[in-house]
């Protein structure tokens, strides 16, 4: 559930960034820089979330392994 919400958030952020850039009266160079910055922000957020999910999975695996060894 968390993952689908996260991807929905990323999709919304990306769509909002693109629409904001497209409708903003700026030069092409500024517009491209803004798009690049928004894409980098989304990528950073995705990396952070992936690391968080990986940590949660690792903790659950350790927990399950420990429980199995104690049987």
DSSP file (Angstrom, degrees, kcal/mol; ACC not computed):
  #  RESIDUE AA STRUCTURE BP1 BP2  ACC     N-H-->O    O-->H-N    N-H-->O    O-->H-N    TCO  KAPPA ALPHA  PHI   PSI    X-CA   Y-CA   Z-CA
    1    1 A X     >        0   0    0      0, 0.0     4,-1.9     0, 0.0     5,-0.2   0.000 360.0 360.0 360.0 -43.6    0.0    0.0    0.0
    2    2 A X  H  >  +     0   0    0      1,-0.2     4,-2.3     2,-0.2     5,-0.1   0.897 360.0  52.9 -62.7 -40.1    2.8    2.4    0.9
    3    3 A X  H  > S+     0   0    0      1,-0.2     4,-2.5     2,-0.2     5,-0.2   0.917 108.7  48.1 -64.4 -44.4    4.6    1.7   -2.4
    4    4 A X  H  > S+     0   0    0      1,-0.2     4,-2.0     2,-0.2    -1,-0.2   0.881 112.2  50.0 -65.7 -36.5    1.6    2.5   -4.5
    5    5 A X  H  X S+     0   0    0     -4,-1.9     4,-2.2     2,-0.2    -1,-0.2   0.889 109.9  51.5 -66.4 -38.2    1.0    5.7   -2.6
    6    6 A X  H  X S+     0   0    0     -4,-2.3     4,-2.6     2,-0.2    -2,-0.2   0.925 110.5  47.2 -64.4 -45.2    4.6    6.7   -3.1
    7    7 A X  H  X S+     0   0    0     -4,-2.5     4,-2.4     1,-0.2    -1,-0.2   0.857 110.6  52.7 -67.4 -33.7    4.5    6.1   -6.8
    8    8 A X  H  X S+     0   0    0     -4,-2.0     4,-2.3    -5,-0.2    -1,-0.2   0.902 109.8  49.5 -64.8 -39.9    1.2    8.0   -7.1
    9    9 A X  H  X S+     0   0    0     -4,-2.2     4,-2.7     2,-0.2    -2,-0.2   0.931 111.0  48.6 -63.3 -46.1    2.9   10.9   -5.2
   10   10 A X  H  X S+     0   0    0     -4,-2.6     4,-2.6     1,-0.2    -2,-0.2   0.902 111.2  50.5 -60.9 -41.3    5.9   10.8   -7.6
   11   11 A X  H  X S+     0   0    0     -4,-2.4     4,-2.6     2,-0.2    -1,-0.2   0.917 111.8  47.7 -63.2 -43.0    3.6   10.8  -10.6
   12   12 A X  H  X S+     0   0    0     -4,-2.3     4,-2.6     2,-0.2    -2,-0.2   0.901 112.1  49.5 -63.9 -41.9    1.7   13.7   -9.2
   13   13 A X  H  X S+     0   0    0     -4,-2.7     4,-2.5     2,-0.2    -2,-0.2   0.923 112.8  46.9 -62.7 -44.1    4.9   15.6   -8.5
   14   14 A X  H  X S+     0   0    0     -4,-2.6     4,-2.5     2,-0.2    -2,-0.2   0.927 113.6  47.6 -65.0 -44.8    6.3   14.9  -12.0
   15   15 A X  H  X S+     0   0    0     -4,-2.6     4,-2.6     1,-0.2     5,-0.2   0.918 113.4  48.4 -63.2 -43.0    3.0   16.0  -13.7
   16   16 A X  H  X S+     0   0    0     -4,-2.6     4,-2.5    -5,-0.2    -1,-0.2   0.897 111.9  49.5 -63.7 -40.6    2.8   19.1  -11.6
   17   17 A X  H  X S+     0   0    0     -4,-2.5     4,-2.2    -5,-0.2    -2,-0.2   0.925 112.8  46.6 -65.0 -44.2    6.4   20.0  -12.3
   18   18 A X  H  X S+     0   0    0     -4,-2.5     4,-2.6     2,-0.2    -2,-0.2   0.938 114.8  46.1 -64.7 -46.5    6.0   19.5  -16.1
   19   19 A X  H  X S+     0   0    0     -4,-2.6     4,-1.9     1,-0.2    -1,-0.2   0.902 112.3  51.4 -63.8 -40.1    2.7   21.5  -16.2
   20   20 A X  H  X S+     0   0    0     -4,-2.5     4,-0.7    -5,-0.2    -1,-0.2   0.901 112.9  45.2 -62.5 -40.8    4.2   24.3  -14.1
   21   21 A X  H >< S+     0   0    0     -4,-2.2     3,-0.5     1,-0.2     5,-0.2   0.900 111.3  52.4 -70.0 -41.0    7.2   24.5  -16.4
   22   22 A X  H 3< S+     0   0    0     -4,-2.6    -1,-0.2     1,-0.2    -2,-0.2   0.846 115.3  40.3 -65.4 -33.4    5.1   24.4  -19.5
   23   23 A X  H 3< S+     0   0    0     -4,-1.9     2,-0.4    -5,-0.2    -1,-0.2   0.499  93.2  99.2 -95.9  -3.6    2.8   27.2  -18.5
   24   24 A X  S << S-     0   0    0     -4,-0.7     2,-1.6    -3,-0.5     7,-0.0  -0.678  78.4-124.6 -84.2 134.0    5.5   29.4  -16.9
   25   25 A X        +     0   0    0     -2,-0.4     2,-0.3     6,-0.0    -1,-0.1  -0.589  61.5 129.6 -81.6  88.2    6.7   32.2  -19.1
   26   26 A X        -     0   0    0     -2,-1.6     2,-0.0    -5,-0.2    -2,-0.0  -0.870  61.7 -90.9-132.8 166.3   10.5   31.5  -19.1
   27   27 A X     >  -     0   0    0     -2,-0.3     4,-2.4     1,-0.1     5,-0.2  -0.306  42.6-107.6 -70.3 163.1   13.2   31.2  -21.7
   28   28 A X  H  > S+     0   0    0      1,-0.2     4,-2.6     2,-0.2     5,-0.2   0.881 118.8  52.4 -60.4 -40.0   14.0   27.7  -23.1
   29   29 A X  H  > S+     0   0    0      2,-0.2     4,-2.2     1,-0.2    -1,-0.2   0.933 111.7  44.7 -64.9 -45.9   17.2   27.5  -21.1
   30   30 A X  H  > S+     0   0    0      1,-0.2     4,-2.4     2,-0.2    -1,-0.2   0.898 112.8  53.0 -63.6 -39.5   15.6   28.3  -17.8
   31   31 A X  H  X S+     0   0    0     -4,-2.4     4,-2.5     1,-0.2    -2,-0.2   0.924 109.2  48.0 -62.4 -45.6   12.7   26.0  -18.6
   32   32 A X  H  X S+     0   0    0     -4,-2.6     4,-2.6     1,-0.2    -1,-0.2   0.895 111.6  50.6 -63.4 -39.7   15.1   23.1  -19.3
   33   33 A X  H  X S+     0   0    0     -4,-2.2     4,-2.6     2,-0.2    -1,-0.2   0.901 110.7  49.5 -64.1 -39.6   17.1   23.8  -16.1
   34   34 A X  H  X S+     0   0    0     -4,-2.4     4,-2.4     2,-0.2    -2,-0.2   0.909 111.1  48.5 -66.2 -42.0   13.8   23.8  -14.2
   35   35 A X  H  X S+     0   0    0     -4,-2.5     4,-2.5     2,-0.2    -2,-0.2   0.925 112.2  49.8 -62.7 -44.1   12.7   20.5  -15.7
   36   36 A X  H  X S+     0   0    0     -4,-2.6     4,-2.6     1,-0.2    -2,-0.2   0.919 110.8  49.1 -61.0 -44.5   16.1   19.0  -15.0
   37   37 A X  H  X S+     0   0    0     -4,-2.6     4,-2.3     1,-0.2    -1,-0.2   0.909 111.9  48.7 -62.8 -42.4   16.0   20.1  -11.4
   38   38 A X  H  X S+     0   0    0     -4,-2.4     4,-2.2     2,-0.2    -1,-0.2   0.901 111.6  49.4 -64.7 -40.3   12.5   18.7  -10.9
   39   39 A X  H  X S+     0   0    0     -4,-2.5     4,-2.4     1,-0.2    -2,-0.2   0.907 110.8  49.8 -65.4 -41.0   13.6   15.4  -12.4
   40   40 A X  H  X S+     0   0    0     -4,-2.6     4,-2.6     2,-0.2    -2,-0.2   0.891 109.7  51.6 -64.8 -38.6   16.6   15.2  -10.1
   41   41 A X  H  X S+     0   0    0     -4,-2.3     4,-2.3     2,-0.2    -2,-0.2   0.917 110.9  47.6 -63.3 -43.1   14.4   16.0   -7.1
   42   42 A X  H  X S+     0   0    0     -4,-2.2     4,-2.4     2,-0.2    -2,-0.2   0.906 111.8  50.4 -64.7 -41.0   12.0   13.2   -8.1
   43   43 A X  H  X S+     0   0    0     -4,-2.4     4,-2.5     2,-0.2    -2,-0.2   0.917 110.1  49.9 -63.3 -43.1   14.9   10.8   -8.6
   44   44 A X  H  X S+     0   0    0     -4,-2.6     4,-2.4     1,-0.2    -2,-0.2   0.912 111.2  49.1 -61.1 -42.7   16.4   11.7   -5.2
   45   45 A X  H  X S+     0   0    0     -4,-2.3     4,-2.3     1,-0.2    -2,-0.2   0.899 111.2  49.9 -64.0 -40.2   13.0   11.1   -3.6
   46   46 A X  H  X S+     0   0    0     -4,-2.4     4,-2.5     2,-0.2    -2,-0.2   0.904 110.5  49.8 -65.3 -41.3   12.7    7.7   -5.3
   47   47 A X  H  X S+     0   0    0     -4,-2.5     4,-2.4     2,-0.2    -2,-0.2   0.918 110.9  49.5 -63.3 -43.4   16.2    6.7   -4.2
   48   48 A X  H  X S+     0   0    0     -4,-2.4     4,-2.2     1,-0.2    -2,-0.2   0.921 112.6  47.0 -61.6 -43.9   15.4    7.6   -0.6
   49   49 A X  H  X S+     0   0    0     -4,-2.3     4,-2.7     2,-0.2    -1,-0.2   0.896 110.6  52.3 -65.9 -40.1   12.1    5.7   -0.7
   50   50 A X  H  X S+     0   0    0     -4,-2.5     4,-2.6     1,-0.2    -1,-0.2   0.903 110.2  48.8 -62.6 -40.9   13.8    2.7   -2.2
   51   51 A X  H  X S+     0   0    0     -4,-2.4     4,-2.2     2,-0.2    -1,-0.2   0.897 111.2  50.4 -64.6 -39.6   16.5    2.7    0.5
   52   52 A X  H  X S+     0   0    0     -4,-2.2     4,-2.2     2,-0.2    -2,-0.2   0.927 112.2  46.3 -63.4 -45.0   13.8    3.0    3.1
   53   53 A X  H  X S+     0   0    0     -4,-2.7     4,-2.6     1,-0.2    -2,-0.2   0.907 111.0  52.6 -64.7 -42.0   11.9    0.0    1.6
   54   54 A X  H  X S+     0   0    0     -4,-2.6     4,-2.6     1,-0.2    -1,-0.2   0.896 109.4  49.7 -61.1 -40.2   15.1   -2.0    1.4
   55   55 A X  H  X S+     0   0    0     -4,-2.2     4,-2.3     2,-0.2    -1,-0.2   0.907 110.8  49.4 -64.7 -41.8   15.8   -1.4    5.0
   56   56 A X  H  X S+     0   0    0     -4,-2.2     4,-2.2     2,-0.2    -2,-0.2   0.912 112.3  47.9 -63.4 -42.1   12.3   -2.4    6.0
   57   57 A X  H  X S+     0   0    0     -4,-2.6     4,-2.6     2,-0.2    -2,-0.2   0.921 110.8  51.4 -64.7 -43.7   12.6   -5.6    4.0
   58   58 A X  H  X S+     0   0    0     -4,-2.6     4,-2.4     1,-0.2    -2,-0.2   0.905 110.0  49.4 -59.8 -42.4   16.0   -6.4    5.5
   59   59 A X  H  X S+     0   0    0     -4,-2.3     4,-2.3     1,-0.2    -1,-0.2   0.903 111.5  48.9 -64.2 -41.0   14.6   -6.0    9.0
   60   60 A X  H  X S+     0   0    0     -4,-2.2     4,-2.6     2,-0.2    -2,-0.2   0.887 110.8  50.4 -66.9 -38.6   11.7   -8.3    8.2
   61   61 A X  H  X S+     0   0    0     -4,-2.6     4,-2.8     2,-0.2     5,-0.2   0.928 111.6  47.8 -64.9 -44.3   14.0  -10.9    6.7
   62   62 A X  H  X S+     0   0    0     -4,-2.4     4,-2.6     2,-0.2    -2,-0.2   0.902 112.5  50.2 -61.3 -40.6   16.3  -10.8    9.8
   63   63 A X  H  X S+     0   0    0     -4,-2.3     4,-2.3     2,-0.2    -2,-0.2   0.926 113.2  44.9 -63.2 -45.6   13.2  -11.0   12.0
   64   64 A X  H  X S+     0   0    0     -4,-2.6     4,-2.2     2,-0.2    -2,-0.2   0.895 113.7  49.9 -67.1 -40.2   11.9  -14.0   10.1
   65   65 A X  H  X S+     0   0    0     -4,-2.8     4,-2.3     2,-0.2    -2,-0.2   0.912 111.4  49.0 -64.2 -42.8   15.3  -15.7   10.1
   66   66 A X  H  X S+     0   0    0     -4,-2.6     4,-1.5    -5,-0.2    -2,-0.2   0.909 111.2  49.3 -63.5 -42.8   15.7  -15.2   13.8
   67   67 A X  H  < S+     0   0    0     -4,-2.3     4,-0.3     1,-0.2    -1,-0.2   0.891 111.1  50.3 -64.3 -39.2   12.2  -16.6   14.5
   68   68 A X  H >< S+     0   0    0     -4,-2.2     3,-1.0     1,-0.2    -2,-0.2   0.892 109.4  50.9 -66.9 -39.8   13.0  -19.6   12.3
   69   69 A X  H 3< S+     0   0    0     -4,-2.3    -1,-0.2     1,-0.2    -2,-0.2   0.793 106.1  56.2 -68.3 -27.6   16.3  -20.3   14.1
   70   70 A X  T 3<        0   0    0     -4,-1.5    -1,-0.2     1,-0.2    -2,-0.2   0.493 360.0 360.0 -83.6  -3.3   14.5  -20.1   17.5
   71   71 A X    <         0   0    0     -3,-1.0    -1,-0.2    -4,-0.3    -2,-0.1   0.484 360.0 360.0 -76.1 360.0   12.1  -22.9   16.6
